Amino acid sequence: MSAYLQTGQITCHDAGGRMIDCAGSGQDADFRSGVSWPAPRFELLDDVVLDRLTGLVWTRNANMAEFPLAWQEALDFSLGGVRSPFEGMMKCSETV
């Protein structure tokens, strides 16, 4: 991604947490600059979820390794087996 993303901040606050006028505050809500978030942000693709904001791909199955695993088993799984569900998916360098 070549640009900064918007933070989504729409109000401004002083050091005590009280809401203040944003004009001239220098806070994110004063500028609201950056790339807008995509809508919808998440796209369901079979067994994975594509985060269209970051380009990251997440599995829909939070238990791919069939936990619990010993430390070494988890390490072996993360270094090898976790890549196979993503073969053929979009690479991070490709445009979302």
Phi, psi and omega in degrees: 000132187261355182229162176286147177270151174295146179277338183088000179291127181240353176231160179241153186219148176276181183299336179271001179089003180278141180293136179230169174292136183283332184305119178079003182284337182080001179279164184306320182293340177291325185257320184047042180266168179112175181282133179292153177286142178289153177230119000282156181287319185252140179236126179277124180232094181053250185267005183230165175238127177265124174272104185288348177280314185258342184085000179284151178242129182241144175285148176278342179263111181279359183232050183297329184269001182055065182301161005277155177236150171289161183307309182295323178297318179295319179296313179300318180297315183291332180275344184230296190291334186289341181284330188301323179294345185257002181301135180084355179282168178299138176279153182302331183282348180280153180287136178276000000 
